[in-house]
Amino acid sequence: MTGSGAPRTPLQIGLTGGIGSGKSTLGGMLRDCGAALVDADACARAVTAAGGAAIPAIRAAFGDDFIDAQGALDRSRMRECVFADAGAKLRLEGIVHPLVTDAIAQATRNAAAEGYRLIVLDIPLLVESRARWTRVLDAVIVVDCTPATQIARVQARSGLAAEAVQAIIAAQATRAERCAAADIVVFNEGISLLELHTTARRITARFGL
């Protein structure tokens, strides 16, 4: 998507929400409405995939047991580890977060070079790490729903037990914390995909698309 005329600095909008909120669905709709979408989870998967930049440091810090047969991070084993050990969580974040931040920055530069006027940064833990993003974000969108809906959606797509989903929710920022950090709150409950897409169009129009 290449713009015409003098280049303009694109707006950078943070998009976040709890697990099962529908954040990724809204992100895809914002992209369909003309925004560039930078997915922090995709960046994290890339650096922890086989041959990814984080793998040597993860192997050194945690051992071969946390690398799977293909040479990628064993996500299930690591998830169990970091839920049980806060120190392990900090060690993993110290390895992965700087690399993900660099990958996001590069993707953002690429989108700006392609002429996008609005770049949406889909960051699941934006509120938890907001100090890292305050200076680069022009606004924050939070996708919100009730915990019961979060649990039902995650169970439907992944088969996780309700207790496991509740543990993930408990490890994330609270609904109140996320909403307090938002410039726009999208309550994604009891609405159709068409209605959510209408909301996406209104948001992108608000930011000049």
N, C-alpha and C positions, 0 to 999 in steps of 0.2 A: 504494500500500500504506500505509494510514493506521493507526497503532497506537491503542490505547485507553489511558485512564489518563494519569498524569503523563508528560510527555515525557522520554525518556532520551537521553543522548549516545550516538550510535551508535559501534560499534567500526569502526576504519578499518584494513583489511588490505591490504598491498601484495602484488601478484601479478606475478611476473616470470619470465623464462626466455629462453634463447637462441632465435634464429630457428629455426623448425621444431620447437621443443620440444613444441608442443601447448598453449602457455599460453593462447591465445585460446579454444581448445576448452574447457579447464577453466574459464576465466572465464565462458563462456556457461552451463556446467553449474552453477556457483555461483549465477549469476543465476536459473536455473531452480529452484534450491533455496531461493530467497527473499532472496538478497542483492541490493543495488543494485550495478550494475557501471558504473564510470567508466573509459572507454577513453582513455588518453592519446594513442594513435595517432589516434583519431577527432578528438580536440581539435586535434591538430597538423594534420590534414588540413583541418579547418574554418578555421584561421587562415591556411593557405596556399592555400586555394581562391580562385577568382575573387571579388573583393570582400572577401577575408579581411583581418584586421587586420594581418597581417605583410607583405602584398604591397607596399605603398609603400616600406617600409624595405628589403625584399629588392631591389626594383628600383633603389633609390638605391645600395645597397652593391655589387650585382653586375651591374647593367645589364639592358637589355631582353631580351638573349639568354636570360636565365634565367626569363622569363615566357612562357608558351605563348600560343597564339592565342586561348584563351578567357579569358586574364587570370589564370590560376593559376600557381603555381610549376611550372616544368618539372622534374619530379622526376628524370628520367633524366639530364638535363644536370647538375643540381645534385649528384646522387649521384657522377657521375664527377669533378666538381670537388672535392668535399670529401674523396674518397678519395685524390686526388692532392695535396691542399694542406691541411695541418693548419691553417694560418691561416684559410683559407676556412671550414673546419669551425667554428672558434671564432667567426667573424663571424656565420655562420648561426645557431649556437646562441644567441649573444647577442641576436639578434632574436627567434627563435622561442620559446625556453624560457620567458622571463617571461610571454609571452602564453598559452602552454600551461598554465603553472602557475596563472595567473589563471582560465583556463577550467575546469581541474580543480577548483579551489577553489569556483567557482560551482556546478558540477555536484554537488559533495559537499554544499554547503549545501542545494541543491534536494532531494537525496535525504533528508537529515536532516529537512527540513521536511515531506516526504511520510510520515515515520514509519518509515523503514527503520532497523533495529537493527544491520545489518551492511552496510558499504560496502566493496566490493572495488575497489581502484585498480589497474587493469591498466597497468603502466608497464614497457615493454620494457627501458629503460636505468636501471632503479631502482638497481641496484648501482653503476653508474658515477656516478650523481648522488645517492647515498644521503644525503649531508649535508643535502640539501634536504628530505628526507622523514622523517628520524629522529624529529623531534619530533611528527609528526602520525600516524605509523603505530603501531598496537598490536602488529602482527606482520607477518612477511614470509613469503609462500609462494613457493617456487622450483620450477618445473617443469623437470625434468632429463631428458636422454637422451644417448646417445653422439653424437659429431660425425658419424659415418657415417650415423646415422639422421636427423640434422638435414639433411644434404646431400640424402639421398634424398627426404625430405618436401618440401623447398623446390623441388628439381628437378621433382618430380611436379606441383606446383601452379603453378609459374611458368615452367618451361622454362629457367631460368638454367643456365649451365655450372657444373660442379662447382667450377672455379677461382673463379668469381664468388661462389659461396656460401661457399667457404672464406675469401675475403677479408672477407666480412661477419662471419663467425664470429670471425676474427682481430681485427676492430675492436671486438668486444664484450668484456665481462668474461669471464674464464675460468670453466669449470665449477667449479673449486675456489673461486674468489672468490664466485661466486653461492651455492654451497652453504654457505660459511662465514657468509654474511649471513642465512641462512634460519632461521626458526623451524620451518617445515615444508618438507620436500623431498618432492615427488611424482615418483617415477621413472616416467616415461611411456614405457616401452618394453616391447614384448611383451605388452601388456595390451589388452583390448577396450574399446570405448567404454562398454559396460555397466559394466565394472570401474572405469573412470575416473569414471563418474557415481556409483558407489557411494562412491568416494573423496571426491567433491564433497559428497555427503550427510554423510559423516563429519566433514568439515571444518566445514561450516555448523553441524552439531550441536554440535561442540566449542565454537563461538562463540555458542551459545545460540539457534540457529534450529531 
